[in-house]
């Protein structure tokens, strides 16, 4: 499971950086590399979205889990 988390975090990082470029400069790196609207660029966008959805599971489990306060 650790490798899945690493892969999904890497994809989310790529997606976040791409959105930062879009927001700051109007430059879509994925579209520039793979062609705007191409099947490959759509696959990258889908992979980033799926990675974000996959990371919701561990994120939400941290909110639902029991925590104990450390007193010292």
mmCIF file of the N, C-alpha and C atoms, coordinates in Angstrom:
data_MODEL
# 
_entry.id   MODEL 
# 
loop_
_atom_site.group_PDB 
_atom_site.id 
_atom_site.type_symbol 
_atom_site.label_atom_id 
_atom_site.label_alt_id 
_atom_site.label_comp_id 
_atom_site.label_asym_id 
_atom_site.label_entity_id 
_atom_site.label_seq_id 
_atom_site.pdbx_PDB_ins_code 
_atom_site.Cartn_x 
_atom_site.Cartn_y 
_atom_site.Cartn_z 
_atom_site.occupancy 
_atom_site.B_iso_or_equiv 
_atom_site.pdbx_formal_charge 
_atom_site.auth_seq_id 
_atom_site.auth_comp_id 
_atom_site.auth_asym_id 
_atom_site.auth_atom_id 
_atom_site.pdbx_PDB_model_num 
ATOM 1   N N  . UNK A 1 1  ? 0.819   -1.196 0.000   1.00 0.00 ? 1  UNK A N  1 
ATOM 2   C CA . UNK A 1 1  ? 0.000   0.000  0.000   1.00 0.00 ? 1  UNK A CA 1 
ATOM 3   C C  . UNK A 1 1  ? 0.862   1.258  0.000   1.00 0.00 ? 1  UNK A C  1 
ATOM 4   N N  . UNK A 1 2  ? 2.060   1.158  0.555   1.00 0.00 ? 2  UNK A N  1 
ATOM 5   C CA . UNK A 1 2  ? 2.929   2.327  0.608   1.00 0.00 ? 2  UNK A CA 1 
ATOM 6   C C  . UNK A 1 2  ? 3.289   2.810  -0.794  1.00 0.00 ? 2  UNK A C  1 
ATOM 7   N N  . UNK A 1 3  ? 3.526   1.891  -1.720  1.00 0.00 ? 3  UNK A N  1 
ATOM 8   C CA . UNK A 1 3  ? 3.892   2.286  -3.077  1.00 0.00 ? 3  UNK A CA 1 
ATOM 9   C C  . UNK A 1 3  ? 2.726   2.999  -3.764  1.00 0.00 ? 3  UNK A C  1 
ATOM 10  N N  . UNK A 1 4  ? 1.503   2.548  -3.489  1.00 0.00 ? 4  UNK A N  1 
ATOM 11  C CA . UNK A 1 4  ? 0.322   3.212  -4.058  1.00 0.00 ? 4  UNK A CA 1 
ATOM 12  C C  . UNK A 1 4  ? 0.245   4.646  -3.554  1.00 0.00 ? 4  UNK A C  1 
ATOM 13  N N  . UNK A 1 5  ? 0.485   4.846  -2.257  1.00 0.00 ? 5  UNK A N  1 
ATOM 14  C CA . UNK A 1 5  ? 0.470   6.196  -1.696  1.00 0.00 ? 5  UNK A CA 1 
ATOM 15  C C  . UNK A 1 5  ? 1.544   7.075  -2.325  1.00 0.00 ? 5  UNK A C  1 
ATOM 16  N N  . UNK A 1 6  ? 2.722   6.529  -2.547  1.00 0.00 ? 6  UNK A N  1 
ATOM 17  C CA . UNK A 1 6  ? 3.798   7.307  -3.167  1.00 0.00 ? 6  UNK A CA 1 
ATOM 18  C C  . UNK A 1 6  ? 3.450   7.701  -4.602  1.00 0.00 ? 6  UNK A C  1 
ATOM 19  N N  . UNK A 1 7  ? 2.896   6.761  -5.347  1.00 0.00 ? 7  UNK A N  1 
ATOM 20  C CA . UNK A 1 7  ? 2.523   7.050  -6.733  1.00 0.00 ? 7  UNK A CA 1 
ATOM 21  C C  . UNK A 1 7  ? 1.417   8.097  -6.781  1.00 0.00 ? 7  UNK A C  1 
ATOM 22  N N  . UNK A 1 8  ? 0.402   7.925  -5.930  1.00 0.00 ? 8  UNK A N  1 
ATOM 23  C CA . UNK A 1 8  ? -0.700  8.887  -5.951  1.00 0.00 ? 8  UNK A CA 1 
ATOM 24  C C  . UNK A 1 8  ? -0.247  10.263 -5.479  1.00 0.00 ? 8  UNK A C  1 
ATOM 25  N N  . UNK A 1 9  ? 0.629   10.313 -4.498  1.00 0.00 ? 9  UNK A N  1 
ATOM 26  C CA . UNK A 1 9  ? 1.146   11.611 -4.059  1.00 0.00 ? 9  UNK A CA 1 
ATOM 27  C C  . UNK A 1 9  ? 1.965   12.288 -5.156  1.00 0.00 ? 9  UNK A C  1 
ATOM 28  N N  . UNK A 1 10 ? 2.736   11.500 -5.899  1.00 0.00 ? 10 UNK A N  1 
ATOM 29  C CA . UNK A 1 10 ? 3.507   12.063 -7.017  1.00 0.00 ? 10 UNK A CA 1 
ATOM 30  C C  . UNK A 1 10 ? 2.574   12.618 -8.093  1.00 0.00 ? 10 UNK A C  1 
ATOM 31  N N  . UNK A 1 11 ? 1.513   11.885 -8.402  1.00 0.00 ? 11 UNK A N  1 
ATOM 32  C CA . UNK A 1 11 ? 0.561   12.361 -9.405  1.00 0.00 ? 11 UNK A CA 1 
ATOM 33  C C  . UNK A 1 11 ? -0.162  13.619 -8.944  1.00 0.00 ? 11 UNK A C  1 
ATOM 34  N N  . UNK A 1 12 ? -0.525  13.663 -7.666  1.00 0.00 ? 12 UNK A N  1 
ATOM 35  C CA . UNK A 1 12 ? -1.185  14.856 -7.133  1.00 0.00 ? 12 UNK A CA 1 
ATOM 36  C C  . UNK A 1 12 ? -0.233  16.050 -7.170  1.00 0.00 ? 12 UNK A C  1 
ATOM 37  N N  . UNK A 1 13 ? 1.027   15.820 -6.893  1.00 0.00 ? 13 UNK A N  1 
ATOM 38  C CA . UNK A 1 13 ? 2.015   16.898 -6.955  1.00 0.00 ? 13 UNK A CA 1 
ATOM 39  C C  . UNK A 1 13 ? 2.142   17.428 -8.378  1.00 0.00 ? 13 UNK A C  1 
ATOM 40  N N  . UNK A 1 14 ? 2.229   16.533 -9.341  1.00 0.00 ? 14 UNK A N  1 
ATOM 41  C CA . UNK A 1 14 ? 2.297   16.943 -10.749 1.00 0.00 ? 14 UNK A CA 1 
ATOM 42  C C  . UNK A 1 14 ? 1.052   17.746 -11.121 1.00 0.00 ? 14 UNK A C  1 
ATOM 43  N N  . UNK A 1 15 ? -0.103  17.260 -10.715 1.00 0.00 ? 15 UNK A N  1 
ATOM 44  C CA . UNK A 1 15 ? -1.342  17.969 -11.011 1.00 0.00 ? 15 UNK A CA 1 
ATOM 45  C C  . UNK A 1 15 ? -1.403  19.333 -10.354 1.00 0.00 ? 15 UNK A C  1 
ATOM 46  N N  . UNK A 1 16 ? -0.963  19.411 -9.110  1.00 0.00 ? 16 UNK A N  1 
ATOM 47  C CA . UNK A 1 16 ? -0.962  20.693 -8.414  1.00 0.00 ? 16 UNK A CA 1 
ATOM 48  C C  . UNK A 1 16 ? -0.020  21.695 -9.048  1.00 0.00 ? 16 UNK A C  1 
ATOM 49  N N  . UNK A 1 17 ? 1.158   21.229 -9.433  1.00 0.00 ? 17 UNK A N  1 
ATOM 50  C CA . UNK A 1 17 ? 2.101   22.123 -10.107 1.00 0.00 ? 17 UNK A CA 1 
ATOM 51  C C  . UNK A 1 17 ? 1.552   22.581 -11.457 1.00 0.00 ? 17 UNK A C  1 
ATOM 52  N N  . UNK A 1 18 ? 0.897   21.671 -12.166 1.00 0.00 ? 18 UNK A N  1 
ATOM 53  C CA . UNK A 1 18 ? 0.304   22.044 -13.446 1.00 0.00 ? 18 UNK A CA 1 
ATOM 54  C C  . UNK A 1 18 ? -0.781  23.103 -13.245 1.00 0.00 ? 18 UNK A C  1 
ATOM 55  N N  . UNK A 1 19 ? -1.625  22.924 -12.241 1.00 0.00 ? 19 UNK A N  1 
ATOM 56  C CA . UNK A 1 19 ? -2.663  23.930 -11.977 1.00 0.00 ? 19 UNK A CA 1 
ATOM 57  C C  . UNK A 1 19 ? -2.056  25.255 -11.545 1.00 0.00 ? 19 UNK A C  1 
ATOM 58  N N  . UNK A 1 20 ? -0.951  25.206 -10.830 1.00 0.00 ? 20 UNK A N  1 
ATOM 59  C CA . UNK A 1 20 ? -0.258  26.439 -10.472 1.00 0.00 ? 20 UNK A CA 1 
ATOM 60  C C  . UNK A 1 20 ? 0.237   27.179 -11.698 1.00 0.00 ? 20 UNK A C  1 
ATOM 61  N N  . UNK A 1 21 ? 0.783   26.440 -12.654 1.00 0.00 ? 21 UNK A N  1 
ATOM 62  C CA . UNK A 1 21 ? 1.231   27.055 -13.908 1.00 0.00 ? 21 UNK A CA 1 
ATOM 63  C C  . UNK A 1 21 ? 0.063   27.643 -14.695 1.00 0.00 ? 21 UNK A C  1 
ATOM 64  N N  . UNK A 1 22 ? -1.056  26.920 -14.689 1.00 0.00 ? 22 UNK A N  1 
ATOM 65  C CA . UNK A 1 22 ? -2.241  27.425 -15.386 1.00 0.00 ? 22 UNK A CA 1 
ATOM 66  C C  . UNK A 1 22 ? -2.723  28.712 -14.730 1.00 0.00 ? 22 UNK A C  1 
ATOM 67  N N  . UNK A 1 23 ? -2.771  28.722 -13.409 1.00 0.00 ? 23 UNK A N  1 
ATOM 68  C CA . UNK A 1 23 ? -3.254  29.895 -12.700 1.00 0.00 ? 23 UNK A CA 1 
ATOM 69  C C  . UNK A 1 23 ? -2.335  31.095 -12.808 1.00 0.00 ? 23 UNK A C  1 
ATOM 70  N N  . UNK A 1 24 ? -1.042  30.859 -12.723 1.00 0.00 ? 24 UNK A N  1 
ATOM 71  C CA . UNK A 1 24 ? -0.090  31.968 -12.745 1.00 0.00 ? 24 UNK A CA 1 
ATOM 72  C C  . UNK A 1 24 ? 0.201   32.496 -14.143 1.00 0.00 ? 24 UNK A C  1 
ATOM 73  N N  . UNK A 1 25 ? 0.362   31.576 -15.073 1.00 0.00 ? 25 UNK A N  1 
ATOM 74  C CA . UNK A 1 25 ? 0.843   31.974 -16.396 1.00 0.00 ? 25 UNK A CA 1 
ATOM 75  C C  . UNK A 1 25 ? -0.081  31.586 -17.552 1.00 0.00 ? 25 UNK A C  1 
ATOM 76  N N  . UNK A 1 26 ? -1.168  30.897 -17.263 1.00 0.00 ? 26 UNK A N  1 
ATOM 77  C CA . UNK A 1 26 ? -2.040  30.429 -18.334 1.00 0.00 ? 26 UNK A CA 1 
ATOM 78  C C  . UNK A 1 26 ? -1.388  29.354 -19.184 1.00 0.00 ? 26 UNK A C  1 
ATOM 79  N N  . UNK A 1 27 ? -0.431  28.626 -18.606 1.00 0.00 ? 27 UNK A N  1 
ATOM 80  C CA . UNK A 1 27 ? 0.331   27.612 -19.342 1.00 0.00 ? 27 UNK A CA 1 
ATOM 81  C C  . UNK A 1 27 ? -0.004  26.230 -18.799 1.00 0.00 ? 27 UNK A C  1 
ATOM 82  N N  . UNK A 1 28 ? -0.548  25.374 -19.641 1.00 0.00 ? 28 UNK A N  1 
ATOM 83  C CA . UNK A 1 28 ? -0.890  24.003 -19.268 1.00 0.00 ? 28 UNK A CA 1 
ATOM 84  C C  . UNK A 1 28 ? 0.236   23.087 -19.748 1.00 0.00 ? 28 UNK A C  1 
ATOM 85  N N  . UNK A 1 29 ? 1.070   22.653 -18.818 1.00 0.00 ? 29 UNK A N  1 
ATOM 86  C CA . UNK A 1 29 ? 2.235   21.835 -19.157 1.00 0.00 ? 29 UNK A CA 1 
ATOM 87  C C  . UNK A 1 29 ? 1.831   20.498 -19.761 1.00 0.00 ? 29 UNK A C  1 
ATOM 88  N N  . UNK A 1 30 ? 0.799   19.877 -19.221 1.00 0.00 ? 30 UNK A N  1 
ATOM 89  C CA . UNK A 1 30 ? 0.355   18.583 -19.746 1.00 0.00 ? 30 UNK A CA 1 
ATOM 90  C C  . UNK A 1 30 ? -0.084  18.732 -21.205 1.00 0.00 ? 30 UNK A C  1 
ATOM 91  N N  . UNK A 1 31 ? -0.862  19.757 -21.488 1.00 0.00 ? 31 UNK A N  1 
ATOM 92  C CA . UNK A 1 31 ? -1.309  19.987 -22.870 1.00 0.00 ? 31 UNK A CA 1 
ATOM 93  C C  . UNK A 1 31 ? -0.131  20.314 -23.777 1.00 0.00 ? 31 UNK A C  1 
ATOM 94  N N  . UNK A 1 32 ? 0.848   21.054 -23.251 1.00 0.00 ? 32 UNK A N  1 
ATOM 95  C CA . UNK A 1 32 ? 2.025   21.398 -24.055 1.00 0.00 ? 32 UNK A CA 1 
ATOM 96  C C  . UNK A 1 32 ? 2.851   20.160 -24.380 1.00 0.00 ? 32 UNK A C  1 
ATOM 97  N N  . UNK A 1 33 ? 2.949   19.239 -23.433 1.00 0.00 ? 33 UNK A N  1 
ATOM 98  C CA . UNK A 1 33 ? 3.758   18.038 -23.646 1.00 0.00 ? 33 UNK A CA 1 
ATOM 99  C C  . UNK A 1 33 ? 3.058   17.000 -24.519 1.00 0.00 ? 33 UNK A C  1 
ATOM 100 N N  . UNK A 1 34 ? 1.758   16.814 -24.295 1.00 0.00 ? 34 UNK A N  1 
ATOM 101 C CA . UNK A 1 34 ? 1.061   15.693 -24.928 1.00 0.00 ? 34 UNK A CA 1 
ATOM 102 C C  . UNK A 1 34 ? 0.010   16.114 -25.949 1.00 0.00 ? 34 UNK A C  1 
ATOM 103 N N  . UNK A 1 35 ? -0.193  17.413 -26.116 1.00 0.00 ? 35 UNK A N  1 
ATOM 104 C CA . UNK A 1 35 ? -1.186  17.895 -27.072 1.00 0.00 ? 35 UNK A CA 1 
ATOM 105 C C  . UNK A 1 35 ? -2.512  18.193 -26.395 1.00 0.00 ? 35 UNK A C  1 
ATOM 106 N N  . UNK A 1 36 ? -3.040  19.359 -26.698 1.00 0.00 ? 36 UNK A N  1 
ATOM 107 C CA . UNK A 1 36 ? -4.296  19.774 -26.082 1.00 0.00 ? 36 UNK A CA 1 
ATOM 108 C C  . UNK A 1 36 ? -5.435  18.887 -26.571 1.00 0.00 ? 36 UNK A C  1 
ATOM 109 N N  . UNK A 1 37 ? -6.140  18.279 -25.646 1.00 0.00 ? 37 UNK A N  1 
ATOM 110 C CA . UNK A 1 37 ? -7.272  17.427 -25.984 1.00 0.00 ? 37 UNK A CA 1 
ATOM 111 C C  . UNK A 1 37 ? -6.896  16.051 -26.496 1.00 0.00 ? 37 UNK A C  1 
ATOM 112 N N  . UNK A 1 38 ? -5.608  15.707 -26.487 1.00 0.00 ? 38 UNK A N  1 
ATOM 113 C CA . UNK A 1 38 ? -5.194  14.391 -26.978 1.00 0.00 ? 38 UNK A CA 1 
ATOM 114 C C  . UNK A 1 38 ? -5.579  13.310 -25.972 1.00 0.00 ? 38 UNK A C  1 
ATOM 115 N N  . UNK A 1 39 ? -5.591  12.088 -26.449 1.00 0.00 ? 39 UNK A N  1 
ATOM 116 C CA . UNK A 1 39 ? -5.928  10.962 -25.585 1.00 0.00 ? 39 UNK A CA 1 
ATOM 117 C C  . UNK A 1 39 ? -4.919  10.829 -24.449 1.00 0.00 ? 39 UNK A C  1 
ATOM 118 N N  . UNK A 1 40 ? -3.652  11.106 -24.728 1.00 0.00 ? 40 UNK A N  1 
ATOM 119 C CA . UNK A 1 40 ? -2.627  10.984 -23.697 1.00 0.00 ? 40 UNK A CA 1 
ATOM 120 C C  . UNK A 1 40 ? -2.787  12.057 -22.621 1.00 0.00 ? 40 UNK A C  1 
ATOM 121 N N  . UNK A 1 41 ? -3.078  13.279 -23.022 1.00 0.00 ? 41 UNK A N  1 
ATOM 122 C CA . UNK A 1 41 ? -3.269  14.325 -22.014 1.00 0.00 ? 41 UNK A CA 1 
ATOM 123 C C  . UNK A 1 41 ? -4.517  14.045 -21.187 1.00 0.00 ? 41 UNK A C  1 
ATOM 124 N N  . UNK A 1 42 ? -5.576  13.550 -21.816 1.00 0.00 ? 42 UNK A N  1 
ATOM 125 C CA . UNK A 1 42 ? -6.775  13.180 -21.058 1.00 0.00 ? 42 UNK A CA 1 
ATOM 126 C C  . UNK A 1 42 ? -6.479  12.045 -20.090 1.00 0.00 ? 42 UNK A C  1 
ATOM 127 N N  . UNK A 1 43 ? -5.626  11.108 -20.490 1.00 0.00 ? 43 UNK A N  1 
ATOM 128 C CA . UNK A 1 43 ? -5.239  10.011 -19.606 1.00 0.00 ? 43 UNK A CA 1 
ATOM 129 C C  . UNK A 1 43 ? -4.482  10.540 -18.395 1.00 0.00 ? 43 UNK A C  1 
ATOM 130 N N  . UNK A 1 44 ? -3.599  11.504 -18.608 1.00 0.00 ? 44 UNK A N  1 
ATOM 131 C CA . UNK A 1 44 ? -2.867  12.110 -17.492 1.00 0.00 ? 44 UNK A CA 1 
ATOM 132 C C  . UNK A 1 44 ? -3.840  12.799 -16.545 1.00 0.00 ? 44 UNK A C  1 
ATOM 133 N N  . UNK A 1 45 ? -4.785  13.565 -17.088 1.00 0.00 ? 45 UNK A N  1 
ATOM 134 C CA . UNK A 1 45 ? -5.767  14.250 -16.243 1.00 0.00 ? 45 UNK A CA 1 
ATOM 135 C C  . UNK A 1 45 ? -6.601  13.248 -15.443 1.00 0.00 ? 45 UNK A C  1 
ATOM 136 N N  . UNK A 1 46 ? -6.997  12.152 -16.073 1.00 0.00 ? 46 UNK A N  1 
ATOM 137 C CA . UNK A 1 46 ? -7.770  11.118 -15.389 1.00 0.00 ? 46 UNK A CA 1 
ATOM 138 C C  . UNK A 1 46 ? -6.940  10.469 -14.295 1.00 0.00 ? 46 UNK A C  1 
ATOM 139 N N  . UNK A 1 47 ? -5.660  10.192 -14.575 1.00 0.00 ? 47 UNK A N  1 
ATOM 140 C CA . UNK A 1 47 ? -4.785  9.585  -13.569 1.00 0.00 ? 47 UNK A CA 1 
ATOM 141 C C  . UNK A 1 47 ? -4.607  10.501 -12.365 1.00 0.00 ? 47 UNK A C  1 
ATOM 142 N N  . UNK A 1 48 ? -4.451  11.795 -12.607 1.00 0.00 ? 48 UNK A N  1 
ATOM 143 C CA . UNK A 1 48 ? -4.308  12.753 -11.502 1.00 0.00 ? 48 UNK A CA 1 
ATOM 144 C C  . UNK A 1 48 ? -5.598  12.805 -10.689 1.00 0.00 ? 48 UNK A C  1 
ATOM 145 N N  . UNK A 1 49 ? -6.733  12.829 -11.356 1.00 0.00 ? 49 UNK A N  1 
ATOM 146 C CA . UNK A 1 49 ? -8.016  12.839 -10.653 1.00 0.00 ? 49 UNK A CA 1 
ATOM 147 C C  . UNK A 1 49 ? -8.240  11.571 -9.851  1.00 0.00 ? 49 UNK A C  1 
ATOM 148 N N  . UNK A 1 50 ? -7.889  10.424 -10.419 1.00 0.00 ? 50 UNK A N  1 
ATOM 149 C CA . UNK A 1 50 ? -8.024  9.157  -9.704  1.00 0.00 ? 50 UNK A CA 1 
ATOM 150 C C  . UNK A 1 50 ? -7.087  9.108  -8.503  1.00 0.00 ? 50 UNK A C  1 
ATOM 151 N N  . UNK A 1 51 ? -5.891  9.664  -8.651  1.00 0.00 ? 51 UNK A N  1 
ATOM 152 C CA . UNK A 1 51 ? -4.945  9.707  -7.532  1.00 0.00 ? 51 UNK A CA 1 
ATOM 153 C C  . UNK A 1 51 ? -5.488  10.568 -6.402  1.00 0.00 ? 51 UNK A C  1 
ATOM 154 N N  . UNK A 1 52 ? -6.096  11.690 -6.752  1.00 0.00 ? 52 UNK A N  1 
ATOM 155 C CA . UNK A 1 52 ? -6.686  12.555 -5.728  1.00 0.00 ? 52 UNK A CA 1 
ATOM 156 C C  . UNK A 1 52 ? -7.819  11.833 -5.011  1.00 0.00 ? 52 UNK A C  1 
ATOM 157 N N  . UNK A 1 53 ? -8.652  11.127 -5.761  1.00 0.00 ? 53 UNK A N  1 
ATOM 158 C CA . UNK A 1 53 ? -9.743  10.368 -5.151  1.00 0.00 ? 53 UNK A CA 1 
ATOM 159 C C  . UNK A 1 53 ? -9.196  9.271  -4.243  1.00 0.00 ? 53 UNK A C  1 
ATOM 160 N N  . UNK A 1 54 ? -8.124  8.614  -4.677  1.00 0.00 ? 54 UNK A N  1 
ATOM 161 C CA . UNK A 1 54 ? -7.525  7.558  -3.861  1.00 0.00 ? 54 UNK A CA 1 
ATOM 162 C C  . UNK A 1 54 ? -6.940  8.110  -2.569  1.00 0.00 ? 54 UNK A C  1 
ATOM 163 N N  . UNK A 1 55 ? -6.416  9.319  -2.607  1.00 0.00 ? 55 UNK A N  1 
ATOM 164 C CA . UNK A 1 55 ? -5.844  9.928  -1.400  1.00 0.00 ? 55 UNK A CA 1 
ATOM 165 C C  . UNK A 1 55 ? -6.916  10.404 -0.432  1.00 0.00 ? 55 UNK A C  1 
ATOM 166 N N  . UNK A 1 56 ? -8.152  10.498 -0.875  1.00 0.00 ? 56 UNK A N  1 
ATOM 167 C CA . UNK A 1 56 ? -9.231  10.855 0.045   1.00 0.00 ? 56 UNK A CA 1 
ATOM 168 C C  . UNK A 1 56 ? -9.448  9.785  1.104   1.00 0.00 ? 56 UNK A C  1 
ATOM 169 N N  . UNK A 1 57 ? -9.231  8.525  0.750   1.00 0.00 ? 57 UNK A N  1 
ATOM 170 C CA . UNK A 1 57 ? -9.446  7.430  1.699   1.00 0.00 ? 57 UNK A CA 1 
ATOM 171 C C  . UNK A 1 57 ? -8.546  7.570  2.922   1.00 0.00 ? 57 UNK A C  1 
ATOM 172 N N  . UNK A 1 58 ? -7.208  7.678  2.769   1.00 0.00 ? 58 UNK A N  1 
ATOM 173 C CA . UNK A 1 58 ? -6.387  7.847  3.972   1.00 0.00 ? 58 UNK A CA 1 
ATOM 174 C C  . UNK A 1 58 ? -6.648  9.176  4.679   1.00 0.00 ? 58 UNK A C  1 
ATOM 175 N N  . UNK A 1 59 ? -6.965  10.216 3.920   1.00 0.00 ? 59 UNK A N  1 
ATOM 176 C CA . UNK A 1 59 ? -7.238  11.507 4.540   1.00 0.00 ? 59 UNK A CA 1 
ATOM 177 C C  . UNK A 1 59 ? -8.474  11.430 5.425   1.00 0.00 ? 59 UNK A C  1 
ATOM 178 N N  . UNK A 1 60 ? -9.545  10.882 4.902   1.00 0.00 ? 60 UNK A N  1 
ATOM 179 C CA . UNK A 1 60 ? -10.779 10.789 5.677   1.00 0.00 ? 60 UNK A CA 1 
ATOM 180 C C  . UNK A 1 60 ? -10.649 9.822  6.841   1.00 0.00 ? 60 UNK A C  1 
ATOM 181 N N  . UNK A 1 61 ? -9.826  8.783  6.696   1.00 0.00 ? 61 UNK A N  1 
ATOM 182 C CA . UNK A 1 61 ? -9.648  7.842  7.802   1.00 0.00 ? 61 UNK A CA 1 
ATOM 183 C C  . UNK A 1 61 ? -8.915  8.484  8.971   1.00 0.00 ? 61 UNK A C  1 
ATOM 184 N N  . UNK A 1 62 ? -8.102  9.497  8.714   1.00 0.00 ? 62 UNK A N  1 
ATOM 185 C CA . UNK A 1 62 ? -7.439  10.181 9.828   1.00 0.00 ? 62 UNK A CA 1 
ATOM 186 C C  . UNK A 1 62 ? -8.432  11.003 10.622  1.00 0.00 ? 62 UNK A C  1 
ATOM 187 N N  . UNK A 1 63 ? -9.467  11.501 9.978   1.00 0.00 ? 63 UNK A N  1 
ATOM 188 C CA . UNK A 1 63 ? -10.484 12.269 10.693  1.00 0.00 ? 63 UNK A CA 1 
ATOM 189 C C  . UNK A 1 63 ? -11.439 11.359 11.451  1.00 0.00 ? 63 UNK A C  1 
ATOM 190 N N  . UNK A 1 64 ? -11.674 10.169 10.938  1.00 0.00 ? 64 UNK A N  1 
ATOM 191 C CA . UNK A 1 64 ? -12.619 9.253  11.564  1.00 0.00 ? 64 UNK A CA 1 
ATOM 192 C C  . UNK A 1 64 ? -12.005 8.387  12.639  1.00 0.00 ? 64 UNK A C  1 
ATOM 193 N N  . UNK A 1 65 ? -10.676 8.294  12.660  1.00 0.00 ? 65 UNK A N  1 
ATOM 194 C CA . UNK A 1 65 ? -10.005 7.431  13.629  1.00 0.00 ? 65 UNK A CA 1 
ATOM 195 C C  . UNK A 1 65 ? -9.982  8.039  15.015  1.00 0.00 ? 65 UNK A C  1 
ATOM 196 N N  . UNK A 1 66 ? -9.787  7.187  15.980  1.00 0.00 ? 66 UNK A N  1 
ATOM 197 C CA . UNK A 1 66 ? -9.692  7.666  17.353  1.00 0.00 ? 66 UNK A CA 1 
ATOM 198 C C  . UNK A 1 66 ? -8.285  8.151  17.617  1.00 0.00 ? 66 UNK A C  1 
ATOM 199 N N  . UNK A 1 67 ? -8.199  9.251  18.288  1.00 0.00 ? 67 UNK A N  1 
ATOM 200 C CA . UNK A 1 67 ? -6.899  9.782  18.666  1.00 0.00 ? 67 UNK A CA 1 
ATOM 201 C C  . UNK A 1 67 ? -6.853  9.928  20.172  1.00 0.00 ? 67 UNK A C  1 
ATOM 202 N N  . UNK A 1 68 ? -5.674  9.790  20.704  1.00 0.00 ? 68 UNK A N  1 
ATOM 203 C CA . UNK A 1 68 ? -5.498  9.971  22.142  1.00 0.00 ? 68 UNK A CA 1 
ATOM 204 C C  . UNK A 1 68 ? -4.558  11.131 22.365  1.00 0.00 ? 68 UNK A C  1 
ATOM 205 N N  . UNK A 1 69 ? -4.872  11.902 23.343  1.00 0.00 ? 69 UNK A N  1 
ATOM 206 C CA . UNK A 1 69 ? -4.037  13.056 23.659  1.00 0.00 ? 69 UNK A CA 1 
ATOM 207 C C  . UNK A 1 69 ? -2.807  12.602 24.425  1.00 0.00 ? 69 UNK A C  1 
ATOM 208 N N  . UNK A 1 70 ? -1.690  13.180 24.081  1.00 0.00 ? 70 UNK A N  1 
ATOM 209 C CA . UNK A 1 70 ? -0.449  12.893 24.797  1.00 0.00 ? 70 UNK A CA 1 
ATOM 210 C C  . UNK A 1 70 ? -0.283  13.971 25.853  1.00 0.00 ? 70 UNK A C  1 
ATOM 211 N N  . UNK A 1 71 ? -0.167  13.529 27.068  1.00 0.00 ? 71 UNK A N  1 
ATOM 212 C CA . UNK A 1 71 ? 0.015   14.490 28.157  1.00 0.00 ? 71 UNK A CA 1 
ATOM 213 C C  . UNK A 1 71 ? 1.414   14.334 28.703  1.00 0.00 ? 71 UNK A C  1 
ATOM 214 N N  . UNK A 1 72 ? 2.017   15.436 28.912  1.00 0.00 ? 72 UNK A N  1 
ATOM 215 C CA . UNK A 1 72 ? 3.382   15.304 29.377  1.00 0.00 ? 72 UNK A CA 1 
ATOM 216 C C  . UNK A 1 72 ? 3.846   16.359 30.238  1.00 0.00 ? 72 UNK A C  1 
# 
